[in-house]
Amino acid sequence: MSTQSLIEADRKHLIHPVVSYRAHEARGVTVLESAHGVFLRDIDGNELLDAFSGLWCVNTGYGHESIVKAATEQMTRLPYATSYFHFGSEPAIELAAKLIDKTPASLQHVYFTLGGSDAVDSALRFITHYFNATGRPSKKHIIALERGYHGSSSVGAGLTALPAFHRNFDLPLPHQHHIASPYAYRNAFADDNALIAASVAALEAKVAALGADNVAAFFCEPIQGSGGVIVPPAGWLKAMREACRRLDMLFVADEVITGFGRTGPLFACEGEGVEPDLMTVAKGLTAGYAPMGAVLMSDAIYQGIADGGDPAAAIGHGHTYSAHPVSAAIGLEVMRVYHEGGLLANGQARAPRFARGLDALTAHPLVGDSRHRGLLGALELVADKESKASFDPSLKLAERIATAAYQNRLVFRAFNDNILGFAPALCYTESEFDMLFERLEKTLDDVLAQADVRAALNAAGKAPARAAA
């Protein structure tokens, strides 16, 4: 098909995720044709530096020959194997064992899914089953964080605390609740300890209001991704985990974005020695080369489910593509590349360069905050640095930023609340980081040069300190 034919066919037939359908029809699709390393190429031949790893997932970079080879060999040998009827496949069993070896010690069992959303949904079903099976059927309420993201399944999207995922979907459900995000930039805590204490107190207050006998679990991302890359202070995750233990509720770490080297260690929980009751993973598990996610489960939950009620009765939860052998073979090779291939170490070594680049941009007139951990970071744009006033939504600053970035051959996430998200692949080199920040600064300058953007800064009482490019 010609490029124009592809655009028209997309407009007529392909439904895209999390987009205004009418806006997409008017704009038209950008067709990506190929990729290699940390670069994407569109159908018009434009080479784009990917600073977002696809959708937080291509942690290895594109075109790893060994990953492609592993997939090809598995497709040739056994392209599909059901895990129903007591069947299984070698790569899925090996990957489960590998994950248990690398995840926190509290996790001893793995259920494979197709991605993050159904991993969260599966975790919720397991939690419900567990408390019913162990004689505590009143434990149904789930607590999560404002600005949190836990996928877009029919139930999990209620834990997600972003308006687009609730609007017209009748969510959140009555048993789903949210407490304040540990959003340091938008709060006035005296120090990190005060922020941590406030989060713990909020969780305790919510449990007290609902009744401890009614609360099942607390879900959180160690760093909130789609909510604006909210990076809590060190010690926050451990404090929340300990609070859950005191409050007799399960602690669920959603590491769909933060897992597999994104924040430095293989899993963010490692950074604070946190052992969750359940962990959800996806994205970096296969580095986006094939769909796969997983729920990792403690032995206590597994045994509670296994022994609950009639031990001969089937546990009615499953997916056709759970433990898919090709995805599992890819996952095994991706895990090898992280460790034996040196990608995990490279990501850790490059993190200081990434942090310096983001922090340096706080000098830019548009930038109010820089936050990061490992190779996960964000810039928050403000109309006034002193008051932290946001830009008027009518400016559609995110769209302008995304357009300017594409013109500068750079891809990252421009959120609608004027936060820019970054998740470069673990294979980035120093020179590629130089390119990223050169193109990013040019993008910010290009948007600053637009008269109404400069007027918004002036209206906020802070004329730009430097001329527009």
Backbone torsions as a table, in degrees:
resi	resn	phi	psi	omega
1	MET	NA	145.2	174.2
2	SER	-69.9	164.7	179.1
3	THR	-58.8	-45.5	-179.1
4	GLN	-64.8	-36.5	178.1
5	SER	-65.5	-38.3	176.8
6	LEU	-63.0	-44.2	-179.6
7	ILE	-62.3	-42.6	-179.5
8	GLU	-68.7	-40.2	178.6
9	ALA	-65.0	-39.7	176.7
10	ASP	-61.7	-46.5	-178.2
11	ARG	-59.4	-37.6	-175.1
12	LYS	-83.5	-30.3	-165.7
13	HIS	-126.7	-30.8	-170.6
14	LEU	-95.2	120.7	177.7
15	ILE	-86.7	123.9	-179.3
16	HIS	-96.7	150.3	-178.6
17	PRO	-77.8	145.0	170.2
18	VAL	47.2	61.1	179.2
19	VAL	-150.0	152.2	168.8
20	SER	-69.7	120.7	-177.9
21	TYR	-60.5	-42.2	-179.2
22	ARG	-67.7	-40.0	178.7
23	ALA	-63.7	-37.8	179.1
24	HIS	-68.8	-40.4	177.7
25	GLU	-58.7	-42.1	-178.5
26	ALA	-69.6	-40.0	-175.9
27	ARG	-76.8	-45.5	-174.4
28	GLY	88.7	155.3	-175.0
29	VAL	-79.5	149.5	166.6
30	THR	-99.0	112.8	-174.0
31	VAL	-87.6	121.3	175.3
32	LEU	-90.6	136.6	-172.6
33	GLU	-108.4	-40.2	-175.9
34	SER	-158.6	172.4	179.7
35	ALA	-158.4	151.7	175.6
36	HIS	-156.3	134.4	-179.5
37	GLY	63.7	-118.5	178.7
38	VAL	-112.7	20.2	-177.7
39	PHE	-117.8	138.4	172.1
40	LEU	-105.7	152.4	173.8
41	ARG	-127.6	127.1	178.0
42	ASP	-87.0	175.9	-172.1
43	ILE	-69.4	-15.9	176.5
44	ASP	-91.1	2.4	177.0
45	GLY	90.3	5.9	178.1
46	ASN	-75.6	128.9	178.6
47	GLU	-95.8	123.2	-172.4
48	LEU	-116.1	132.0	174.4
49	LEU	-79.4	119.9	-178.0
50	ASP	-89.4	111.8	177.9
51	ALA	-105.1	18.0	-177.9
52	PHE	-131.6	6.2	178.7
53	SER	50.2	52.2	-178.4
54	GLY	73.0	-96.1	173.0
55	LEU	-134.0	67.5	-177.2
56	TRP	63.6	17.5	-166.0
57	CYS	-122.2	-31.5	-173.1
58	VAL	-82.8	65.5	-174.5
59	ASN	-64.0	-25.3	-178.5
60	THR	-85.7	-11.5	-166.1
61	GLY	83.2	169.9	-174.6
62	TYR	-90.3	153.1	168.8
63	GLY	74.9	24.0	176.3
64	HIS	-64.6	115.4	-174.6
65	GLU	-61.7	-36.7	-177.2
66	SER	-68.5	-31.6	178.1
67	ILE	-71.6	-43.8	177.5
68	VAL	-61.4	-39.9	179.1
69	LYS	-64.6	-43.1	179.5
70	ALA	-61.1	-41.4	178.8
71	ALA	-65.6	-44.2	-178.3
72	THR	-63.2	-44.9	-179.3
73	GLU	-63.8	-40.1	-179.9
74	GLN	-70.1	-38.6	177.4
75	MET	-63.6	-34.6	178.0
76	THR	-69.8	-40.0	-174.3
77	ARG	-82.2	-49.2	-176.3
78	LEU	-156.0	89.8	-174.0
79	PRO	-71.9	-22.9	178.2
80	TYR	-150.4	141.5	171.5
81	ALA	-145.6	124.1	177.3
82	THR	-70.5	149.9	172.5
83	SER	-104.8	8.2	170.5
84	TYR	-77.3	169.1	171.7
85	PHE	58.3	27.8	178.6
86	HIS	70.9	14.2	174.8
87	PHE	-84.7	161.1	176.5
88	GLY	-161.2	177.0	177.9
89	SER	-134.4	153.6	-176.4
90	GLU	-58.1	-49.7	-176.9
91	PRO	-63.4	-35.2	-179.7
92	ALA	-67.1	-42.0	179.2
93	ILE	-65.0	-43.5	-179.9
94	GLU	-65.2	-39.0	-179.9
95	LEU	-67.6	-39.5	176.7
96	ALA	-58.9	-45.7	179.7
97	ALA	-64.6	-39.3	179.7
98	LYS	-64.2	-43.1	179.5
99	LEU	-63.1	-43.9	179.5
100	ILE	-62.7	-34.1	178.6
101	ASP	-68.1	-28.4	-172.9
102	LYS	-103.0	-16.4	-177.6
103	THR	-91.0	170.7	178.9
104	PRO	-52.8	149.1	-172.0
105	ALA	-61.8	-22.7	-179.1
106	SER	-67.8	-18.0	-173.9
107	LEU	-98.5	124.3	-173.4
108	GLN	-128.7	-5.8	-176.0
109	HIS	-139.2	150.4	-174.9
110	VAL	-131.0	132.3	167.2
111	TYR	-117.5	123.4	-177.4
112	PHE	-88.7	139.9	178.6
113	THR	-123.5	-170.5	178.6
114	LEU	-94.6	-15.8	-178.2
115	GLY	-178.4	-166.2	-174.9
116	GLY	-73.2	-41.7	-177.1
117	SER	-61.1	-45.6	-179.5
118	ASP	-79.0	-15.9	169.8
119	ALA	-67.4	-44.9	176.8
120	VAL	-63.2	-44.7	180.0
121	ASP	-61.3	-40.7	178.0
122	SER	-65.0	-41.9	178.5
123	ALA	-59.1	-41.6	179.2
124	LEU	-64.5	-39.5	177.7
125	ARG	-66.9	-40.4	178.0
126	PHE	-64.0	-40.1	179.4
127	ILE	-62.8	-46.3	178.9
128	THR	-59.9	-46.5	-179.6
129	HIS	-61.9	-42.9	-176.6
130	TYR	-60.5	-49.6	-177.6
131	PHE	-70.9	-34.0	174.0
132	ASN	-64.9	-44.0	-176.0
133	ALA	-69.4	-25.8	-178.0
134	THR	-101.6	17.8	171.8
135	GLY	78.2	25.7	177.8
136	ARG	-128.0	59.4	-172.8
137	PRO	-66.5	-14.4	179.5
138	SER	-76.0	-15.7	-178.6
139	LYS	-78.4	91.4	-176.6
140	LYS	-126.6	-18.9	-174.9
141	HIS	-79.5	139.8	-179.4
142	ILE	-121.7	136.5	179.0
143	ILE	-115.3	136.8	176.8
144	ALA	-138.0	-170.6	-175.5
145	LEU	-105.2	144.2	166.5
146	GLU	-57.6	144.5	-176.9
147	ARG	69.3	6.5	179.4
148	GLY	-75.1	158.6	175.6
149	TYR	-132.8	120.8	179.9
150	HIS	-132.0	39.1	173.8
151	GLY	89.6	-175.5	-175.1
152	SER	-131.6	36.5	171.5
153	SER	-77.7	171.4	-175.4
154	SER	-61.1	-32.5	180.0
155	VAL	-101.6	-46.0	-177.1
156	GLY	-60.0	-31.0	179.9
157	ALA	-64.7	-18.4	174.8
158	GLY	-73.2	-29.3	174.0
159	LEU	-74.6	-34.7	170.5
160	THR	-56.0	136.7	-176.1
161	ALA	-119.7	51.4	176.5
162	LEU	-121.5	129.5	-169.9
163	PRO	-53.7	-37.9	-176.1
164	ALA	-61.7	-27.3	-176.8
165	PHE	-86.5	-7.1	176.8
166	HIS	-105.7	-33.5	-171.7
167	ARG	-60.1	120.9	179.1
168	ASN	69.5	9.3	176.3
169	PHE	-109.4	5.5	179.6
170	ASP	58.4	44.5	179.1
171	LEU	-128.9	157.3	0.4
172	PRO	-75.3	164.2	177.9
173	LEU	-76.9	160.5	-175.4
174	PRO	-58.6	-24.6	-178.2
175	HIS	-95.8	11.0	-179.9
176	GLN	-110.7	129.7	-171.7
177	HIS	-135.6	159.4	-178.0
178	HIS	-135.9	142.7	172.6
179	ILE	-116.6	167.7	-173.0
180	ALA	-60.9	142.0	175.6
181	SER	-70.8	147.5	175.2
182	PRO	-78.3	65.1	-169.1
183	TYR	-97.7	85.2	-171.6
184	ALA	-59.4	-40.0	-174.6
185	TYR	-64.3	-32.2	-176.9
186	ARG	-102.0	25.0	176.5
187	ASN	-136.8	170.6	-176.6
188	ALA	-121.7	42.1	178.7
189	PHE	-68.0	146.5	-178.8
190	ALA	-64.4	-36.4	179.8
191	ASP	-162.8	-178.8	-178.6
192	ASP	-61.4	-38.5	-179.4
193	ASN	-61.8	-36.6	178.7
194	ALA	-67.1	-39.6	177.6
195	LEU	-63.2	-46.3	180.0
196	ILE	-60.6	-45.6	-180.0
197	ALA	-61.5	-37.5	179.4
198	ALA	-65.6	-39.8	178.3
199	SER	-64.8	-45.2	178.8
200	VAL	-61.6	-44.3	179.8
201	ALA	-62.8	-38.3	178.7
202	ALA	-64.6	-40.8	177.8
203	LEU	-65.1	-45.1	179.2
204	GLU	-61.1	-42.3	-179.8
205	ALA	-65.1	-40.7	180.0
206	LYS	-65.4	-42.1	178.5
207	VAL	-64.3	-41.9	178.8
208	ALA	-61.3	-39.4	-179.7
209	ALA	-67.4	-37.2	-177.4
210	LEU	-86.3	-25.1	-174.4
211	GLY	95.0	122.5	-175.8
212	ALA	-57.9	-31.4	180.0
213	ASP	-71.5	-8.8	-177.5
214	ASN	-106.6	-8.8	-174.5
215	VAL	-99.0	126.3	-176.6
216	ALA	-93.1	-45.8	-169.0
217	ALA	-160.6	159.8	171.5
218	PHE	-118.6	125.3	177.4
219	PHE	-104.2	136.0	172.4
220	CYS	-153.4	151.5	166.9
221	GLU	-89.0	134.6	176.3
222	PRO	-56.8	-34.8	166.7
223	ILE	-131.9	127.7	-178.1
224	GLN	-73.6	123.3	-174.9
225	GLY	-87.3	-78.1	-174.2
226	SER	-67.9	-13.3	175.3
227	GLY	-80.9	3.3	175.7
228	GLY	119.0	22.2	-178.6
229	VAL	50.4	64.5	177.7
230	ILE	-86.8	114.6	-174.7
231	VAL	-102.7	106.9	179.2
232	PRO	-72.9	160.8	178.8
233	PRO	-69.1	156.6	175.3
234	ALA	-56.6	135.4	-178.9
235	GLY	100.6	-17.9	-179.4
236	TRP	-64.2	-47.5	-176.2
237	LEU	-61.9	-44.7	-179.4
238	LYS	-65.0	-40.2	179.3
239	ALA	-63.0	-40.1	179.9
240	MET	-70.1	-36.6	177.5
241	ARG	-64.6	-44.1	179.8
242	GLU	-65.2	-36.3	177.1
243	ALA	-62.7	-41.8	178.9
244	CYS	-61.1	-39.7	178.7
245	ARG	-63.3	-44.3	178.8
246	ARG	-63.6	-35.1	-174.6
247	LEU	-88.9	3.1	177.6
248	ASP	60.0	49.0	176.4
249	MET	-134.8	154.9	-179.7
250	LEU	-75.4	146.3	177.6
251	PHE	-110.7	119.3	-177.6
252	VAL	-113.7	118.4	177.0
253	ALA	-95.3	116.1	176.6
254	ASP	-90.5	97.9	-178.5
255	GLU	-105.5	29.6	178.7
256	VAL	-58.8	-41.5	178.4
257	ILE	-91.7	-42.0	-171.5
258	THR	-79.8	-12.9	-177.2
259	GLY	-74.9	165.3	172.5
260	PHE	64.0	49.7	170.2
261	GLY	87.6	-2.9	-174.1
262	ARG	-62.0	-36.1	-178.0
263	THR	-104.3	5.7	-179.1
264	GLY	125.6	-78.5	174.3
265	PRO	-70.7	173.3	-178.8
266	LEU	-59.1	-40.9	176.7
267	PHE	-129.6	144.0	-178.4
268	ALA	-61.8	-31.4	178.6
269	CYS	-57.9	-31.3	179.8
270	GLU	-60.1	-33.7	-174.8
271	GLY	-60.3	-24.8	-179.8
272	GLU	-124.1	13.4	179.5
273	GLY	62.7	34.1	-177.3
274	VAL	-88.1	133.2	177.6
275	GLU	-115.8	101.0	-177.8
276	PRO	-78.1	165.4	173.5
277	ASP	-80.4	-33.4	176.4
278	LEU	-141.8	147.8	175.0
279	MET	-136.1	133.9	174.2
280	THR	-105.9	136.6	179.2
281	VAL	-137.2	161.3	175.1
282	ALA	-170.9	-137.4	173.2
283	LYS	37.1	-91.3	-177.1
284	GLY	-66.5	-9.6	178.2
285	LEU	-57.5	-42.2	175.6
286	THR	-117.0	8.8	-177.2
287	ALA	54.8	27.1	177.3
288	GLY	78.7	1.6	-177.9
289	TYR	-73.5	-19.5	175.1
290	ALA	-159.6	154.5	179.7
291	PRO	-68.5	132.6	172.3
292	MET	-172.9	140.7	171.4
293	GLY	-140.5	-177.3	179.7
294	ALA	-160.5	151.7	166.4
295	VAL	-110.1	123.7	174.5
296	LEU	-102.3	136.2	-165.7
297	MET	-130.9	142.6	175.8
298	SER	-70.7	159.5	178.9
299	ASP	-67.3	-33.4	-179.7
300	ALA	-61.8	-42.5	178.9
301	ILE	-68.3	-44.0	179.6
302	TYR	-58.1	-48.2	-178.0
303	GLN	-65.6	-37.4	178.2
304	GLY	-61.9	-41.0	177.4
305	ILE	-69.9	-44.9	-175.5
306	ALA	-63.1	-36.4	-175.2
307	ASP	-97.1	-3.9	-176.9
308	GLY	-74.2	132.8	178.0
309	GLY	67.6	-138.9	179.7
310	ASP	-80.3	111.5	-177.5
311	PRO	-65.2	-13.2	177.8
312	ALA	-88.9	-9.5	-176.3
313	ALA	-79.3	141.0	178.5
314	ALA	-67.7	142.9	172.2
315	ILE	-85.1	112.3	-168.6
316	GLY	-79.1	62.6	175.9
317	HIS	-142.0	130.0	179.6
318	GLY	-176.5	164.6	177.4
319	HIS	-136.6	144.9	179.3
320	THR	-54.8	-39.6	-173.6
321	TYR	-101.8	14.8	175.2
322	SER	-61.4	135.4	179.3
323	ALA	60.7	38.1	-179.8
324	HIS	-59.0	129.5	-173.1
325	PRO	-64.8	-33.7	-180.0
326	VAL	-70.8	-45.1	176.7
327	SER	-60.6	-40.3	-179.7
328	ALA	-66.0	-40.1	177.7
329	ALA	-62.8	-39.9	175.8
330	ILE	-63.8	-44.9	179.4
331	GLY	-58.6	-40.1	177.9
332	LEU	-62.8	-43.2	-179.6
333	GLU	-70.6	-37.3	176.7
334	VAL	-61.5	-42.9	177.1
335	MET	-60.9	-38.7	178.2
336	ARG	-65.4	-41.8	179.8
337	VAL	-63.9	-40.1	177.3
338	TYR	-57.6	-44.5	-172.8
339	HIS	-93.8	-66.7	-177.4
340	GLU	-70.5	-30.0	-179.8
341	GLY	-81.5	-6.6	173.4
342	GLY	84.1	6.3	-176.5
343	LEU	-68.9	-38.2	178.7
344	LEU	-60.9	-44.5	179.3
345	ALA	-66.0	-38.0	179.2
346	ASN	-65.3	-42.1	178.1
347	GLY	-60.3	-40.6	178.1
348	GLN	-66.5	-39.7	-178.5
349	ALA	-69.2	-32.7	-177.0
350	ARG	-86.9	-12.6	-176.4
351	ALA	-56.2	-41.7	178.6
352	PRO	-61.2	-36.0	177.3
353	ARG	-64.9	-42.5	177.9
354	PHE	-61.1	-45.1	-179.4
355	ALA	-62.9	-43.8	-179.8
356	ARG	-62.1	-40.7	-179.1
357	GLY	-63.7	-43.3	177.9
358	LEU	-67.3	-46.0	-177.3
359	ASP	-62.3	-36.4	-179.6
360	ALA	-62.0	-28.9	-177.1
361	LEU	-78.3	-4.1	173.1
362	THR	-67.1	-14.4	174.7
363	ALA	-76.0	-14.8	-179.0
364	HIS	-72.2	141.4	-177.8
365	PRO	-56.0	-26.9	-176.4
366	LEU	-86.7	-16.3	-167.4
367	VAL	-99.5	125.3	178.3
368	GLY	-100.6	-30.8	-174.7
369	ASP	-148.3	146.8	171.6
370	SER	-125.0	132.4	177.5
371	ARG	-144.1	148.1	-172.7
372	HIS	-170.0	157.8	166.7
373	ARG	-154.0	129.1	-175.6
374	GLY	61.0	-130.7	176.8
375	LEU	-108.6	43.9	174.3
376	LEU	-131.2	123.7	-174.9
377	GLY	-159.0	173.2	-179.0
378	ALA	-154.6	155.0	165.9
379	LEU	-118.1	137.2	176.1
380	GLU	-110.0	124.8	-177.7
381	LEU	-92.2	136.9	-178.4
382	VAL	-136.6	153.4	177.0
383	ALA	-80.2	-23.0	-179.6
384	ASP	-145.1	117.1	-175.9
385	LYS	-67.5	-34.8	-176.2
386	GLU	-71.6	-46.7	-179.1
387	SER	-88.5	-12.7	-176.1
388	LYS	64.2	24.5	179.7
389	ALA	-62.0	136.9	-179.9
390	SER	-83.8	160.8	174.0
391	PHE	-73.9	147.4	176.9
392	ASP	-60.8	130.4	-179.6
393	PRO	-55.7	-25.8	-178.1
394	SER	-64.2	-19.7	176.6
395	LEU	-70.3	-21.0	-176.7
396	LYS	49.9	52.0	-175.0
397	LEU	-62.0	-37.1	-179.4
398	ALA	-59.9	-42.6	179.1
399	GLU	-64.0	-40.2	179.3
400	ARG	-64.0	-42.8	179.5
401	ILE	-62.5	-46.9	-178.9
402	ALA	-62.0	-40.7	178.8
403	THR	-64.5	-46.0	179.6
404	ALA	-65.0	-38.1	178.8
405	ALA	-62.4	-43.9	179.7
406	TYR	-63.1	-40.3	177.7
407	GLN	-63.0	-29.3	176.8
408	ASN	-92.5	10.9	175.0
409	ARG	61.5	48.9	179.7
410	LEU	-138.3	139.0	179.8
411	VAL	-122.0	125.5	169.9
412	PHE	-151.0	-172.0	-177.4
413	ARG	-102.7	120.5	174.2
414	ALA	-106.1	103.3	-178.6
415	PHE	-76.1	156.7	-176.5
416	ASN	-67.8	-18.4	177.3
417	ASP	-96.0	26.0	171.4
418	ASN	65.4	34.8	169.7
419	ILE	-107.5	134.5	179.0
420	LEU	-105.7	122.9	-176.8
421	GLY	-103.9	142.0	-178.1
422	PHE	-134.1	138.2	177.4
423	ALA	-150.2	70.0	-178.5
424	PRO	-64.8	151.5	-179.9
425	ALA	-63.1	154.4	-178.8
426	LEU	-68.6	-11.2	-179.0
427	CYS	-92.7	1.8	-179.2
428	TYR	-53.5	141.1	174.7
429	THR	-100.7	169.9	177.3
430	GLU	-59.1	-42.6	-178.2
431	SER	-67.4	-32.3	177.5
432	GLU	-71.4	-34.1	173.0
433	PHE	-66.3	-39.1	175.7
434	ASP	-57.5	-44.2	179.6
435	MET	-64.4	-42.7	-180.0
436	LEU	-56.3	-52.1	-173.4
437	PHE	-75.3	-27.3	173.3
438	GLU	-65.4	-45.9	-179.6
439	ARG	-70.5	-34.3	179.4
440	LEU	-67.9	-44.1	178.6
441	GLU	-63.9	-39.1	176.9
442	LYS	-62.0	-39.7	178.2
443	THR	-62.0	-46.6	178.4
444	LEU	-62.5	-40.9	178.6
445	ASP	-64.4	-39.9	179.8
446	ASP	-62.4	-40.0	179.2
447	VAL	-72.8	-38.3	177.1
448	LEU	-61.2	-29.1	-179.0
449	ALA	-71.3	-13.9	-179.5
450	GLN	-75.9	129.9	-168.6
451	ALA	-58.0	-42.3	-176.7
452	ASP	-73.0	-25.5	175.1
453	VAL	-70.6	-44.2	177.0
454	ARG	-63.5	-37.0	179.0
455	ALA	-65.1	-35.6	178.2
456	ALA	-65.2	-37.8	175.7
457	LEU	-64.5	-46.1	-179.7
458	ASN	-63.0	-39.3	-179.8
459	ALA	-64.7	-28.3	178.6
460	ALA	-81.2	-1.8	175.5
461	GLY	93.5	10.1	-177.7
462	LYS	-132.0	90.5	176.3
463	ALA	-65.4	140.8	-179.9
464	PRO	-55.5	141.0	-177.6
465	ALA	-83.5	-7.7	179.8
466	ARG	-139.8	155.1	-177.8
467	ALA	-70.3	151.0	175.7
468	ALA	-72.1	151.5	179.9
469	ALA	-70.8	NA	NA
